Amino acid sequence: MFVRRRKLRLVTDRLVLRPPLHSDFTDWSNLRRDSAGFLQPWEPSWSSDHLTRKAFTNRVYWAQRSVASGTALPLFMVQAEEHTLVGAVTLDNIRRGPAQAATLGYWIGAPFARRGFMREAIEAVAHHAFTALDLSRIEAACLPENTASRGVLEKSGFKYEGVAQSYLQINGRWRNHVLYANLRRDRRGRTTVG
């Protein structure tokens, strides 16, 4: 018996969060290309084919497999009224069993930064993770000097937990990251960076 799955869509005041579609290629590649100087200091080095249709097609297929298997939730952030792609948020490395945890990653195009879109998306994804996916913990990491990323995490309910040495290669170098987490039932109160 064939069962059709309901399409995954999270709706906020200004955004629709949904998995990427093949038809998003031009909007995605243009936004990433035009925002390269804004994004690359904070991201792993882009491969030589990063902005190609083939790489994007592979990304779409990975997203479909990840959603179907429950291992990740890659979502594009689309302005609801204008139908404009503004960025992406991904709940990745979803771990079941005793952990019930996942890792959050995100990016936003330069023209849409500091307008509250990312906070809106992160809060929607966290709510979905805690209610629909029954996760207990969402983890996130960013470079210590990325004050915008740290700010959006803190405003979205994430609490500082420490520093991971040589956590990820960013822009070609192993970099320390500050670690944050949001818990479904968080009684820790406000934390401050030590």
MARDO-451768 format. One record per residue: residue number from 1; x, y, z of N, C-alpha, C in turn. Coordinates in steps of 0.02 Angstrom, whole numbers, plus 32768, in hexadecimal, padded with zeros to 4 digits. Layout:
% MARDO-451768
- pos/n.c1/n.c2/n.c3/ca.c1/ca.c2/ca.c3/c.c1/c.c2/c.c3
- NUM/X/Y/Z/X/Y/Z/X/Y/Z;
...
This chain:
% MARDO-451768
- pos/n.c1/n.c2/n.c3/ca.c1/ca.c2/ca.c3/c.c1/c.c2/c.c3
- 1/802A/7FC5/8000/8000/8000/8000/802C/803E/8000;
- 2/801D/806D/7FD4/8044/80AB/7FCF/8025/80E0/7FFC;
- 3/804E/80FC/8028/8036/8130/8054/805A/8171/8041;
- 4/8035/81A4/8030/8052/81E4/801E/8061/820B/805E;
- 5/809F/8220/8064/80B3/8248/809E/809F/8290/8095;
- 6/808B/82AF/80CB/807A/82F5/80CA/80BA/831C/80BE;
- 7/80B6/834F/8094/80F1/8378/8085/8106/839F/80C3;
- 8/8146/839F/80CF/8162/83C2/8108/8164/840C/80FB;
- 9/8141/8433/8123/8141/847C/811F/8136/8497/8165;
- 10/8163/84C4/8179/815A/84EA/81B6/814B/8532/81A2;
- 11/8117/854E/81BF/8103/8591/81AC/8109/85BF/81E9;
- 12/812A/85F8/81DF/8131/862B/8214/810C/866A/81FC;
- 13/8114/86A0/8220/80F3/86DF/820C/8109/86F6/81C6;
- 14/8149/86EF/81B7/8163/8709/8177/8182/86D5/8149;
- 15/818A/8697/8162/81AF/8665/813D/8189/8624/8132;
- 16/819B/8602/80FD/8189/85BC/80F3/81CB/8596/80F3;
- 17/81D1/8565/811E/820C/853A/8122/81FA/84F8/8102;
- 18/8220/84E5/80CF/8211/84A7/80AB/8252/848C/808D;
- 19/8253/844A/807F/828E/842D/805F/829C/844E/801B;
- 20/82DA/844D/8006/82EB/846A/7FC5/82CC/8442/7F8C;
- 21/82BD/8465/7F55/82A1/8447/7F19/82D2/8453/7EDF;
- 22/82D0/8428/7EAD/82FB/8432/7E73/82F0/8477/7E54;
- 23/82B3/8490/7E56/82A4/84D2/7E39/82C2/850C/7E5F;
- 24/82DF/8500/7E9A/82FF/8535/7EC1/8346/8544/7EAA;
- 25/8360/851F/7E7B/83A7/8524/7E6A/83BD/856C/7E5B;
- 26/839B/858E/7E2E/83B0/85D2/7E1A/83AF/8602/7E54;
- 27/8379/8601/7E7B/8375/862E/7EB5/83AC/861E/7EE8;
- 28/83B7/85DE/7EF4/83EA/85C9/7F24/8430/85DE/7F0D;
- 29/8440/85CD/7ECE/8484/85DB/7EB6/8490/8626/7EB2;
- 30/845E/864D/7E9E/8467/8696/7E9D/8470/86B3/7EE2;
- 31/8448/869C/7F12/844E/86B6/7F56/8490/86A3/7F75;
- 32/84A6/8665/7F6C/84E6/864F/7F88/8520/8675/7F66;
- 33/851D/867B/7F24/8552/869F/7F00/8556/86E8/7F15;
- 34/851D/8709/7F17/851B/8750/7F29/852D/875C/7F72;
- 35/8526/8729/7F9C/8535/872F/7FE4/8577/870E/7FF7;
- 36/859F/86FA/7FC6/85DC/86D4/7FD4/8609/86F7/8006;
- 37/8616/8737/7FFD/8642/875C/802A/8626/8760/8071;
- 38/85E5/875E/8077/85C3/8761/80B8/85C5/871C/80DB;
- 39/85C0/86E6/80B4/85B9/86A2/80CF/85FC/867F/80D9;
- 40/862A/8686/80AB/8666/865C/80AB/8692/8662/80E9;
- 41/8696/869B/810B/86BF/869C/8148/86A5/866E/8180;
- 42/8666/8659/817B/8647/8632/81B1/863A/85EA/819D;
- 43/8648/85D6/8160/8635/8594/8147/8672/856A/8134;
- 44/8669/8528/8130/869D/84FF/8112/86AB/8517/80CB;
- 45/86E7/850C/80B2/86F9/8522/806F/86C9/8504/803C;
- 46/86B5/852D/800C/8689/8515/7FD7/86B1/84EC/7FA5;
- 47/8695/84B4/7F8F/86B6/848C/7F5B/86B3/84B3/7F19;
- 48/86DC/849F/7EEA/86DF/84C2/7EAA/869C/84BE/7E84;
- 49/8673/848B/7E92/8632/8484/7E70/85F7/8499/7E9D;
- 50/8605/84BD/7ED3/85D2/84CE/7F05/8593/84EC/7EE6;
- 51/859A/8518/7EB6/8560/853C/7E9B/8545/851E/7E5B;
- 52/8559/84E1/7E4A/8542/84C2/7E0C/84FF/84A0/7E15;
- 53/84DD/8496/7DDD/849C/8473/7DDF/84A5/842C/7DF8;
- 54/84DB/840A/7DE4/84E6/83C5/7DF9/84ED/83C1/7E45;
- 55/8514/83EE/7E63/851C/83EE/7EAB/84DA/83FD/7ECE;
- 56/84B3/842A/7EB1/8472/843A/7ECF/8443/83FF/7EC9;
- 57/8443/83DD/7E90/8419/83A2/7E88/842A/836D/7EBC;
- 58/846A/8363/7EC8/847F/8334/7EFC/8466/834B/7F41;
- 59/8467/838C/7F4D/844E/83A7/7F8C/8404/8399/7F95;
- 60/83DD/83A1/7F5F/8395/8394/7F62/8388/834A/7F70;
- 61/83AD/831E/7F4E/83A4/82D6/7F5A/83B8/82C3/7FA1;
- 62/83EE/82E1/7FBA/8402/82D4/8000/83CB/82EB/802F;
- 63/83AE/8326/8022/8378/833F/804D/833D/830F/804D;
- 64/8329/82F6/8013/82F1/82C8/800F/82FF/8288/8036;
- 65/833A/826C/802E/834C/822E/8052/834F/823B/809D;
- 66/836A/8274/80B1/8371/8284/80F8/832E/828C/811A;
- 67/8301/82AF/80FA/82BE/82B8/8116/829A/8274/811B;
- 68/829F/824C/80E6/827D/820B/80E4/8299/81DC/811A;
- 69/82DA/81DE/8126/82F9/81B2/8157/82F8/81CE/819E;
- 70/82E6/820D/81A4/82E4/822C/81E7/8328/823E/8203;
- 71/835B/8244/81D9/839F/8254/81F1/83AE/829E/81EF;
- 72/8388/82C4/81C8/8393/830C/81C4/8354/832E/81AB;
- 73/8350/836F/81B7/8318/8397/81A2/8334/83D6/8181;
- 74/8348/83D2/8140/8363/840C/811D/8329/8436/8101;
- 75/8326/8475/8114/82EE/849F/8100/8307/84E1/80E2;
- 76/82E8/84F4/80AB/82F4/8536/808E/82C4/8567/80B0;
- 77/82DC/85A3/80BA/82B4/85D9/80D7/829C/8605/809E;
- 78/825A/8606/8093/823D/862C/805C/820E/8660/8079;
- 79/8217/86A0/8064/81E9/86D3/807A/81A3/86C1/8061;
- 80/8172/86C0/808D/8130/86A8/807B/810F/86D2/8045;
- 81/810F/8714/804C/80EB/873F/801C/8110/8747/7FDB;
- 82/8153/8751/7FDE/8179/875E/7FA2/8192/871E/7F80;
- 83/818E/86E5/7FA2/81A7/86A5/7F88/81F2/86AA/7F77;
- 84/8217/86CE/7FA2/825E/86DA/7F98/8286/86AE/7FC7;
- 85/82B7/868B/7FAD/82E4/8663/7FD6/8311/8693/7FFE;
- 86/8313/868A/8040/833D/86B6/806A/8377/8691/808B;
- 87/8373/864F/8091/83A8/8628/80B2/8391/85E1/80BD;
- 88/83B3/85C0/80EC/83A2/857A/80FB/83B2/856B/8143;
- 89/838F/853C/815E/839B/8523/81A2/8395/84D7/819F;
- 90/83C5/84B5/81BF/83C5/846C/81BD/83CC/844F/8202;
- 91/83A0/8421/8212/83A6/83F9/824F/83C6/83B8/8237;
- 92/8405/83AD/8249/842C/8376/822D/8442/8347/8265;
- 93/845D/830E/8250/8478/82DE/8280/8444/82CD/82B7;
- 94/8407/82C1/82A1/83D1/82B0/82D0/83E0/826C/82EE;
- 95/83E6/826B/8331/83F8/822E/8355/83BD/821A/8380;
- 96/83A9/81DB/8379/8371/81C0/839F/838C/8199/83DB;
- 97/8361/8171/83F8/8376/8149/8432/837E/8176/846F;
- 98/83B0/8169/8498/83B6/8190/84D5/83C9/81D9/84CA;
- 99/83E5/81EA/8490/83FA/822F/8484/83C0/825D/8472;
- 100/8396/8249/8443/835F/8273/842A/8378/82BA/841D;
- 101/83AC/82C0/83F4/83CE/8300/83EA/83DB/830B/83A0;
- 102/83EC/8349/838F/83FE/835B/834A/842B/8398/834B;
- 103/8449/83A6/8312/8475/83E0/830A/8455/8411/82DA;
- 104/8457/8451/82EB/843A/8486/82C2/8470/84A9/829B;
- 105/8462/84B4/825B/848D/84DD/8231/8462/850D/8209;
- 106/847F/8544/81F2/8456/8576/81CF/8482/85A7/81A9;
- 107/8465/85C7/8178/8484/85FF/8154/844D/862C/813A;
- 108/845E/866B/8130/842F/869B/8114/8453/86C6/80E0;
- 109/842F/86D7/80AB/844C/8702/8078/8458/8748/8093;
- 110/848C/8768/807C/849F/87AA/8095/8466/87DD/8094;
- 111/843D/87E0/805F/8408/8813/805F/83D3/880A/8095;
- 112/83D1/87CF/80B4/839C/87BF/80E4/83B5/87BB/812C;
- 113/83F5/87C6/8135/8412/87C2/8178/83F9/87FA/81A5;
- 114/83F7/87EC/81E6/83E4/881D/8219/839D/8839/820F;
- 115/8370/880F/81F6/832A/8823/81EE/82FC/87F4/8215;
- 116/8318/87C7/823D/82F1/879B/8268/82DA/875B/8247;
- 117/82EB/8750/8208/82D6/8713/81E6/82F4/86D4/8206;
- 118/8334/86D7/8216/8355/869C/8231/8338/868A/8275;
- 119/832D/86BA/829F/830F/86AB/82E0/82CB/868A/82D8;
- 120/82A4/86A5/82AA/8261/8689/829D/8267/8640/8286;
- 121/8297/8633/825A/82A0/85EF/8240/82BA/85C0/8277;
- 122/82EB/85D6/829D/8307/85AB/82D2/82D2/859A/8306;
- 123/82AB/85CA/8319/8276/85BD/834B/8242/858C/8330;
- 124/8231/8592/82F0/8201/8563/82D2/821E/851C/82CE;
- 125/825D/8517/82BB/827C/84D5/82B7/8283/84B6/82FC;
- 126/8296/84DE/832D/829C/84C4/8372/8258/84AB/838B;
- 127/8224/84D2/837F/81E1/84BD/8394/81CE/847A/8373;
- 128/81DA/8475/8332/81CB/8438/830D/81F5/83FD/8329;
- 129/8234/840A/8337/8261/83D6/8350/8248/83BC/8393;
- 130/8233/83E9/83BF/821E/83D4/8402/81D8/83B6/8403;
- 131/81AD/83CD/83D8/8167/83B4/83DA/815C/837B/83A9;
- 132/8168/8386/8368/8159/8354/8336/818E/831C/8333;
- 133/81CD/832D/833E/8202/82FB/833A/8214/82DD/837D;
- 134/81FA/82F9/83B3/8206/82E1/83F7/8250/82E0/840A;
- 135/8275/8312/83F2/82BB/8317/8406/82C0/8339/844A;
- 136/82F7/832D/846C/8302/834A/84AD/8336/8382/84AC;
- 137/8363/8380/847A/839B/83AE/8479/83AD/83C1/8431;
- 138/83B9/8402/8427/83D2/841B/83E7/8413/843F/83F5;
- 139/8447/842B/83D1/8489/8448/83DA/849A/8475/839F;
- 140/84C3/84A8/83AB/84DA/84D4/8377/8520/84EC/8389;
- 141/8546/84FE/8357/858A/8516/8362/8599/854E/8330;
- 142/85C1/857E/8345/85D6/85B3/8317/861A/85CE/832D;
- 143/8639/85F3/8301/8679/8611/8312/8671/8644/834A;
- 144/86A1/8648/8378/869B/8676/83B0/868F/86BE/839B;
- 145/86AE/86D3/8364/86A8/8719/834F/866A/8727/8325;
- 146/8641/86F4/8318/8604/86FE/82F2/85CC/8716/8320;
- 147/85CF/8756/8330/859F/8772/8361/8557/876F/8349;
- 148/854C/8774/8308/8507/8770/82EE/84EA/872B/82F9;
- 149/8512/86F7/82EB/84FB/86B2/82F5/84F0/86A4/833F;
- 150/851E/86BA/8368/8516/86AF/83B0/84D7/86D2/83C9;
- 151/84CC/870E/83B1/8491/8734/83C7/8450/8713/83B4;
- 152/844C/86FA/8376/840D/86DA/8360/8401/869A/8387;
- 153/8436/8675/8397/842D/8639/83BF/8414/864B/8405;
- 154/8433/867B/8424/841F/868F/8468/83D8/86AA/846A;
- 155/83C5/86D2/8438/8381/86ED/8435/834E/86B7/8425;
- 156/8364/867F/8409/8337/8648/83F7/8334/8612/842D;
- 157/8350/8620/8468/834A/85F1/84A0/8384/85C2/84AA;
- 158/83B9/85C9/8482/83F4/859F/848A/8420/85BB/84C1;
- 159/8441/858F/84E5/846C/85A4/851C/84B4/858E/850E;
- 160/84E2/85B9/851F/8529/85AC/8517/853E/8571/8543;
- 161/8566/8543/8526/857C/8509/854C/85C8/8500/854F;
- 162/85EC/8522/8524/8635/851B/8526/8655/8524/84E3;
- 163/8694/850D/84DE/86BC/8515/84A2/86D4/84D0/848B;
- 164/86CE/84C3/844A/86E9/8486/842C/8727/8499/8405;
- 165/875F/847B/8416/879E/848A/83F5/87A0/8469/83B0;
- 166/87B8/848E/837E/87BF/8474/833A/8781/844E/8324;
- 167/8747/846D/832C/8707/844C/8321/86F8/843F/82D7;
- 168/8703/8471/82AD/86F5/846B/8265/872A/8491/823D;
- 169/8733/847B/81FF/875C/84A2/81D1/8730/84D8/81B3;
- 170/8742/8516/81C0/871D/854F/81A6/874C/8576/8179;
- 171/8735/8581/813C/875D/85A7/810D/87A4/858B/8109;
- 172/87AA/8548/810C/87EA/8526/8103/8815/851E/8141;
- 173/87FE/8532/817D/8826/852C/81BA/87FD/850B/81F1;
- 174/881E/84E1/821A/87FC/84C5/8254/87F0/84FE/8285;
- 175/87B0/8504/829B/879E/853C/82C6/8779/8524/8305;
- 176/8787/8545/833D/8760/853B/837A/871A/8557/836F;
- 177/86EA/8539/8390/86A4/8551/838D/8688/8556/83D4;
- 178/865B/8585/83DD/8635/8588/841B/85F7/855C/8411;
- 179/85E6/8538/8446/85AF/8508/8443/8572/8523/8468;
- 180/8538/8518/844A/84F8/852C/8467/84C9/84F0/8465;
- 181/8497/84F1/8490/8463/84BD/848D/8421/84DB/84A4;
- 182/83EC/84BF/8488/83A8/84D0/849C/8389/848E/84B3;
- 183/836C/848D/84EE/834F/8450/850A/8303/8457/850B;
- 184/82E1/841F/8500/8298/8421/8501/827E/8439/8544;
- 185/829A/8421/8579/8286/8437/85BC/82C4/8455/85DD;
- 186/82D2/8494/85CC/830F/84B4/85E3/8301/84DE/8621;
- 187/831E/84CA/8658/8316/84EE/8697/8357/8510/86AC;
- 188/8386/8516/867D/83C7/8532/868F/83C8/857D/869A;
- 189/8395/859F/8681/8396/85E8/8686/83C8/8604/8654;
- 190/83D4/8644/8659/8403/8665/862B/844A/8650/863B;
- 191/8470/8641/8607/84B7/8632/8610/84E0/866A/85F0;
- 192/851B/8674/8609/8547/86A7/85EC/8587/8686/85D5;
- 193/85A6/86A6/85A5/85E4/868D/858B/861A/8695/85C1;
- 194/863F/865E/85CE/8671/865E/8602/86B4/8679/85EC;
